[in-house]
Amino acid sequence: MSSLTEIIIFYKYTRIADPAAFVTWQRNTCEELGLLGRILIAAEGINGTLEGSVEVIAEYEARMHARPEFAGLWFKSSPGTGEAFKKLVVKLRSEIVATGLLKDQDIDPNVITGKHIDAAELKQWIANGEDFEIIDMRNDYEYAVGHFAGSKNSTMGNFRDLPTIAAKFEGLKKKKVLTVCTYGVRCEKASGFLKQEGFEDVYQLNGGIGTYMKQFPGEDFLGSLYVFDGRMTEQFTTKYMVIGECTSCSSKTERFGNCAWNDCHKQLLICFNCAKHSKGIWCTDDCMVGAASGVPVR
């Protein structure tokens, strides 16, 4: 068996009749194959990231494609490190990405979502000087380490802040808007939410930022792509500029740490030089006050 490892990222919004039984199937399959990673399952579908040998990943993909509801599942792959995950986590959830939307606001991407455009079409939009706005639907700390040039920062602390997005971008309701996220799963609901809120011309980048960067490495996207595994960031070329800035000293960095307030622990960019005093670095003044008083102020 090859020593090469591979990381796959995948999702699909599809009705799962018995989510609990599917959790068991996923866990048993991954344990049998020796895969590590994180999979979230809900009645609405699956969202996962796994790492394993190239051969084992191929076997997992084949088993998934053999299931009728996942016959067309798109696996986005990247070279593995062998250390991206320490364990396997398979969880049953109410949503495969928590949105913070109320039940009557919830989005079914199979019913309402933005028009999908692929990486080549976005490249053409940019090259032709099309009049459109990119709204980055990732968390603010993800945006801080890398983003499309000229894109709008959603400023979300996490995706549960999605209900606040429409009001922030009210002025774009009549413009052509493109939502982007890491590999696509958040945009399925984010773009649908914008449409539900009256945005007239909404698109989403099919396959997400990672797919674009693989096709056009070092072009149009500044910095690195944040990923939710042990790598922390993913690069697609050695010719890129670090744009992340240390929260404490503003030096360029891609190293992540955590807010020193125990009730927060939000991810922050903290350079190696500042890491030694990171217990005194907070994401906001509110957290600094909370850490000093022991009482949350938010």
C-alpha positions as CSV (number, residue, x, y, z in Angstrom):
1,M,0.0,0.0,0.0
2,S,1.2,3.5,-0.9
3,S,2.5,5.7,1.9
4,L,0.9,8.7,0.2
5,T,-2.1,10.2,2.0
6,E,-5.0,12.2,0.7
7,I,-7.5,14.6,2.2
8,I,-11.0,14.7,0.8
9,I,-13.7,17.3,1.5
10,F,-17.3,16.5,0.5
11,Y,-20.9,17.4,1.2
12,K,-24.3,16.8,-0.3
13,Y,-27.7,18.1,0.6
14,T,-29.9,15.0,0.1
15,R,-32.7,13.5,2.2
16,I,-31.4,10.8,4.5
17,A,-34.3,8.6,5.8
18,D,-32.5,7.2,8.9
19,P,-29.7,9.5,9.9
20,A,-28.8,7.6,13.0
21,A,-28.4,4.3,11.1
22,F,-26.3,6.2,8.5
23,V,-24.0,7.5,11.3
24,T,-23.4,3.9,12.3
25,W,-22.6,2.9,8.7
26,Q,-20.2,5.8,8.3
27,R,-18.4,5.1,11.6
28,N,-18.1,1.4,10.9
29,T,-16.9,2.0,7.3
30,C,-14.3,4.6,8.3
31,E,-13.0,2.5,11.2
32,E,-12.7,-0.5,9.0
33,L,-10.7,1.5,6.4
34,G,-8.6,3.3,9.0
35,L,-9.8,6.8,8.0
36,L,-9.5,9.8,10.4
37,G,-11.5,13.0,10.1
38,R,-14.8,14.6,10.9
39,I,-18.2,13.8,9.4
40,L,-21.5,15.5,10.3
41,I,-24.8,13.9,9.3
42,A,-28.3,15.2,9.5
43,A,-31.6,14.4,7.8
44,E,-30.7,17.0,5.2
45,G,-27.4,15.4,4.2
46,I,-23.7,14.9,4.9
47,N,-20.6,17.2,5.4
48,G,-17.2,15.6,5.8
49,T,-13.5,15.8,5.7
50,L,-11.3,12.6,5.8
51,E,-7.7,11.6,5.5
52,G,-6.2,8.3,4.6
53,S,-4.0,6.5,2.1
54,V,-4.7,7.1,-1.6
55,E,-6.0,3.5,-1.9
56,V,-8.2,3.6,1.1
57,I,-9.7,6.9,0.1
58,A,-10.5,5.4,-3.3
59,E,-12.3,2.5,-1.6
60,Y,-14.3,4.9,0.6
61,E,-15.4,7.0,-2.4
62,A,-16.4,3.8,-4.3
63,R,-18.6,2.7,-1.3
64,M,-20.2,6.1,-1.1
65,H,-20.9,6.2,-4.8
66,A,-22.5,2.8,-4.7
67,R,-25.2,4.3,-2.5
68,P,-28.0,5.7,-4.8
69,E,-28.3,9.0,-2.8
70,F,-24.6,9.7,-3.2
71,A,-24.0,8.4,-6.7
72,G,-22.9,11.9,-7.9
73,L,-21.1,13.0,-4.8
74,W,-18.1,15.3,-5.6
75,F,-15.0,14.6,-3.6
76,K,-12.5,17.5,-3.6
77,S,-9.1,16.2,-2.8
78,S,-5.8,17.6,-1.6
79,P,-2.4,16.1,-0.7
80,G,-2.4,14.8,2.9
81,T,0.1,15.2,5.6
82,G,-0.6,12.0,7.5
83,E,-1.3,14.3,10.6
84,A,-4.3,16.3,9.5
85,F,-6.6,14.6,12.1
86,K,-5.9,12.9,15.4
87,K,-9.1,10.8,15.5
88,L,-12.4,10.0,13.7
89,V,-15.5,11.9,14.7
90,V,-18.9,11.0,13.2
91,K,-21.8,13.0,14.6
92,L,-25.5,13.3,14.2
93,R,-26.7,16.9,14.0
94,S,-29.8,18.9,13.2
95,E,-27.9,20.6,10.3
96,I,-24.7,19.7,8.5
97,V,-23.6,23.3,8.9
98,A,-25.2,25.3,11.8
99,T,-26.8,28.5,10.3
100,G,-28.5,30.1,13.2
101,L,-31.6,30.4,11.1
102,L,-35.0,29.9,12.7
103,K,-37.0,26.9,11.6
104,D,-39.3,29.1,9.4
105,Q,-36.2,30.7,7.8
106,D,-34.4,27.5,7.1
107,I,-33.1,26.9,3.6
108,D,-33.4,23.8,1.5
109,P,-30.6,24.1,-1.2
110,N,-32.5,21.7,-3.4
111,V,-35.4,24.3,-3.5
112,I,-33.7,27.7,-3.3
113,T,-30.0,28.5,-3.8
114,G,-27.8,30.8,-5.9
115,K,-26.9,30.0,-9.5
116,H,-23.8,27.9,-9.5
117,I,-20.8,29.2,-11.6
118,D,-17.6,27.2,-12.0
119,A,-14.1,28.5,-11.4
120,A,-13.5,29.1,-15.2
121,E,-16.6,31.3,-15.4
122,L,-15.5,33.4,-12.4
123,K,-12.1,33.8,-13.9
124,Q,-13.8,35.1,-17.1
125,W,-15.9,37.6,-15.0
126,I,-12.8,38.9,-13.4
127,A,-10.8,39.1,-16.7
128,N,-13.7,40.9,-18.4
129,G,-14.2,43.4,-15.6
130,E,-17.8,42.3,-14.9
131,D,-19.8,44.4,-12.5
132,F,-20.4,42.1,-9.5
133,E,-19.6,41.9,-5.8
134,I,-18.1,38.9,-4.0
135,I,-19.4,38.3,-0.5
136,D,-17.1,35.9,1.5
137,M,-19.3,33.7,3.6
138,R,-16.6,32.4,5.8
139,N,-15.7,33.4,9.4
140,D,-13.8,36.6,9.9
141,Y,-10.6,34.8,11.0
142,E,-10.7,32.7,7.8
143,Y,-11.0,35.9,5.7
144,A,-8.1,37.5,7.6
145,V,-5.6,34.9,6.4
146,G,-6.8,34.8,2.8
147,H,-9.5,36.2,0.5
148,F,-10.4,37.2,-3.1
149,A,-9.1,40.7,-3.9
150,G,-11.8,43.2,-3.5
151,S,-14.2,40.8,-1.8
152,K,-16.6,41.8,1.0
153,N,-15.8,40.4,4.5
154,S,-19.0,39.0,6.0
155,T,-17.5,39.7,9.5
156,M,-19.2,36.6,10.8
157,G,-17.6,35.2,14.0
158,N,-19.1,31.8,12.9
159,F,-21.7,30.7,10.4
160,R,-24.5,30.9,13.0
161,D,-24.3,34.7,12.4
162,L,-25.8,34.1,8.9
163,P,-29.1,35.8,9.9
164,T,-27.3,39.1,10.2
165,I,-25.9,39.1,6.7
166,A,-28.8,40.5,4.8
167,A,-28.9,43.7,6.8
168,K,-25.1,44.2,6.4
169,F,-25.3,44.0,2.6
170,E,-28.7,45.7,2.1
171,G,-27.1,48.0,-0.5
172,L,-26.2,45.1,-2.8
173,K,-29.8,43.8,-3.2
174,K,-30.1,44.9,-6.8
175,K,-26.5,44.0,-7.8
176,K,-25.0,40.8,-9.1
177,V,-23.6,39.1,-6.0
178,L,-21.4,36.0,-5.8
179,T,-21.0,34.1,-2.5
180,V,-17.8,32.2,-1.8
181,C,-16.7,29.8,0.9
182,T,-14.0,27.2,1.5
183,Y,-15.3,24.3,-0.6
184,G,-19.0,25.2,-1.2
185,V,-21.1,23.8,1.6
186,R,-21.9,27.1,3.4
187,C,-22.7,28.9,0.1
188,E,-25.5,26.5,-0.6
189,K,-27.5,28.0,2.2
190,A,-25.9,31.4,2.3
191,S,-26.8,32.2,-1.3
192,G,-30.3,30.8,-0.8
193,F,-30.7,33.0,2.3
194,L,-29.8,36.1,0.3
195,K,-32.4,35.2,-2.3
196,Q,-35.0,34.6,0.4
197,E,-34.2,38.0,1.7
198,G,-34.8,39.7,-1.6
199,F,-31.4,39.8,-3.3
200,E,-32.2,39.8,-7.0
201,D,-29.1,38.3,-8.8
202,V,-27.3,35.8,-6.6
203,Y,-24.6,33.3,-7.6
204,Q,-22.3,30.9,-5.8
205,L,-18.9,29.6,-6.6
206,N,-19.3,25.9,-7.3
207,G,-16.7,23.9,-5.4
208,G,-15.7,26.9,-3.4
209,I,-12.4,28.8,-3.1
210,G,-10.3,25.7,-2.9
211,T,-11.5,24.5,-6.4
212,Y,-10.7,28.0,-7.8
213,M,-7.2,28.1,-6.3
214,K,-6.4,24.6,-7.7
215,Q,-7.3,25.8,-11.2
216,F,-5.8,29.2,-10.9
217,P,-3.0,29.0,-8.3
218,G,-1.7,32.4,-7.2
219,E,-4.3,34.3,-9.2
220,D,-7.0,36.7,-7.8
221,F,-6.9,35.2,-4.3
222,L,-4.7,36.8,-1.7
223,G,-3.0,34.8,1.0
224,S,-3.8,31.2,2.1
225,L,-7.0,29.2,2.4
226,Y,-8.0,28.4,6.0
227,V,-9.0,24.8,6.5
228,F,-10.5,23.0,9.5
229,D,-7.9,20.4,10.2
230,G,-4.3,20.1,11.4
231,R,-2.9,21.9,8.4
232,M,-4.7,25.2,9.4
233,T,-4.0,26.7,6.0
234,E,-3.7,25.3,2.5
235,Q,-1.5,26.8,-0.3
236,F,-1.6,26.0,-4.0
237,T,1.6,27.7,-5.0
238,T,4.8,28.8,-3.4
239,K,4.4,32.2,-5.1
240,Y,1.9,33.9,-2.8
241,M,2.0,36.7,-0.3
242,V,1.2,36.3,3.4
243,I,-1.5,38.8,4.2
244,G,-2.5,37.7,7.7
245,E,-1.5,40.1,10.5
246,C,-0.7,39.3,14.1
247,T,-3.5,40.5,16.4
248,S,-0.9,41.8,18.8
249,C,1.9,43.3,16.8
250,S,0.5,43.5,13.2
251,S,3.5,41.6,11.7
252,K,2.7,39.3,8.8
253,T,1.8,35.7,10.0
254,E,-0.3,32.7,9.2
255,R,0.0,31.2,12.7
256,F,-3.2,30.8,14.6
257,G,-3.8,31.0,18.4
258,N,-6.8,31.6,20.6
259,C,-8.3,34.5,22.4
260,A,-7.0,34.4,26.0
261,W,-10.6,34.7,27.5
262,N,-11.6,31.2,28.5
263,D,-15.2,31.7,27.6
264,C,-14.3,32.8,24.1
265,H,-11.2,31.1,22.7
266,K,-11.9,32.4,19.3
267,Q,-9.1,31.8,16.8
268,L,-6.8,34.7,16.2
269,L,-3.7,35.3,14.2
270,I,-0.8,35.4,16.7
271,C,2.7,35.4,15.3
272,F,5.4,33.1,16.8
273,N,7.1,36.1,18.5
274,C,3.9,37.1,20.3
275,A,2.9,33.5,21.1
276,K,5.0,33.5,24.3
277,H,2.7,36.1,25.8
278,S,-0.5,34.9,24.1
279,K,-2.2,34.6,27.5
280,G,-2.6,38.3,27.4
281,I,-4.0,38.6,23.8
282,W,-7.8,39.0,23.4
283,C,-10.0,39.2,20.3
284,T,-11.9,42.3,21.6
285,D,-11.8,44.7,24.5
286,D,-14.9,43.0,25.8
287,C,-12.9,39.7,26.1
288,M,-10.1,41.6,27.9
289,V,-12.6,43.0,30.4
290,G,-14.3,39.6,30.8
291,A,-10.9,37.9,31.4
292,A,-10.1,40.5,34.1
293,S,-13.5,40.4,35.8
294,G,-14.5,36.8,35.2
295,V,-17.9,38.1,34.0
296,P,-18.8,37.9,30.3
297,V,-19.7,41.3,29.0
298,R,-21.2,40.2,25.7
